[in-house]
């Protein structure tokens, strides 16, 4: 009886861990949605999850960026923080902005990192 109870507790703990661990991925915006309709995200914060790649640092302009890739696409993220490691899996809270929106079409979209984990 004691073994059965211990197994039930273990199964429940594993299930809860899986559910709670996956919660952050549930609230993520697919990168493809932003790329295909940037005007819909203008001046909005989004949560993104993916793999970091292609870090870029231009010291003279005090500019840093990296590409974030998820299963739906890729997007360039501007950051003031340290660059993430290549192939590091990260979650990013970011703000989408467009230089202009003309007839519903975005011109000059930028995605700026607000926080990373």
C-alpha positions in Angstrom: 0.0 0.0 0.0 2.8 2.3 0.9 4.5 1.7 -2.5 1.3 2.4 -4.4 0.9 5.7 -2.6 4.5 6.7 -3.3 4.0 5.9 -7.0 0.9 8.0 -7.2 2.6 10.9 -5.5 5.5 10.5 -8.0 3.2 10.4 -11.0 1.3 13.5 -9.8 4.6 15.4 -9.1 6.0 14.6 -12.6 2.7 15.6 -14.2 2.5 18.9 -12.3 6.2 19.6 -13.1 5.5 19.1 -16.8 2.5 21.3 -16.8 4.1 24.1 -14.8 7.4 23.9 -16.7 5.5 24.2 -20.0 3.4 27.2 -18.9 5.9 29.8 -20.2 5.8 28.3 -23.7 2.0 28.5 -23.8 2.0 32.3 -23.6 4.7 32.7 -26.3 3.8 34.5 -29.6 5.0 32.5 -32.6 7.6 34.5 -34.4 5.9 33.9 -37.8 2.8 35.8 -36.5 4.9 38.9 -35.9 6.8 38.6 -39.2 3.6 38.2 -41.3 1.6 41.0 -39.5 4.0 43.4 -37.8 1.4 46.2 -37.8 -0.8 44.1 -35.5 2.0 44.1 -32.9 3.0 47.7 -33.2 3.9 49.2 -29.8 3.1 45.9 -28.0 5.0 43.6 -25.7 5.3 40.0 -26.7 6.9 36.9 -25.1 9.1 34.9 -27.4 10.8 31.5 -26.9 13.5 30.0 -29.1 17.1 29.3 -29.8 19.6 32.2 -30.0 21.9 32.5 -33.0 23.9 34.9 -35.1 25.0 37.3 -32.3 26.2 40.7 -33.6 28.0 43.5 -31.8 28.9 46.9 -33.3 30.8 48.7 -30.7 31.1 52.1 -32.5 27.3 52.3 -32.6 26.7 50.7 -29.2 24.5 48.2 -30.9 23.9 44.5 -30.2 21.5 42.0 -31.7 20.9 38.3 -32.2 18.5 36.2 -34.1 15.9 34.2 -32.2 14.5 31.1 -34.0 11.5 29.1 -33.1 9.6 26.4 -35.0 7.7 29.1 -36.9 10.5 31.3 -38.1 13.3 33.8 -37.1 13.4 37.3 -35.9 16.2 39.8 -35.1 16.2 41.0 -31.5 18.0 44.2 -30.5 19.4 44.2 -26.9 21.4 46.3 -24.5 22.2 43.2 -22.4 25.0 40.8 -22.9 24.5 38.7 -26.0 23.1 35.2 -25.4 25.3 32.2 -26.2 24.8 30.6 -29.7 22.2 27.8 -29.6 21.1 28.8 -26.1 17.4 28.3 -25.5 15.9 31.5 -24.1 12.6 33.3 -23.4 12.5 37.0 -24.2 10.0 39.7 -23.3 10.3 42.2 -26.1 8.6 45.3 -27.6 7.7 45.4 -31.2 7.8 48.8 -32.9 7.5 50.0 -36.5 9.0 53.2 -37.9 5.8 53.7 -40.0 2.6 51.9 -40.9 1.2 52.9 -44.3 -2.1 51.4 -45.5 -1.7 48.7 -42.8 1.8 47.7 -44.0 4.7 48.0 -41.6 7.9 49.8 -42.5 11.1 49.3 -40.4 10.0 46.9 -37.7 12.2 46.5 -34.7 12.0 44.1 -31.8 13.8 45.2 -28.7 14.5 43.0 -25.7 13.0 44.1 -22.4 13.9 41.0 -20.3 15.4 37.6 -20.8 15.5 34.3 -19.0 
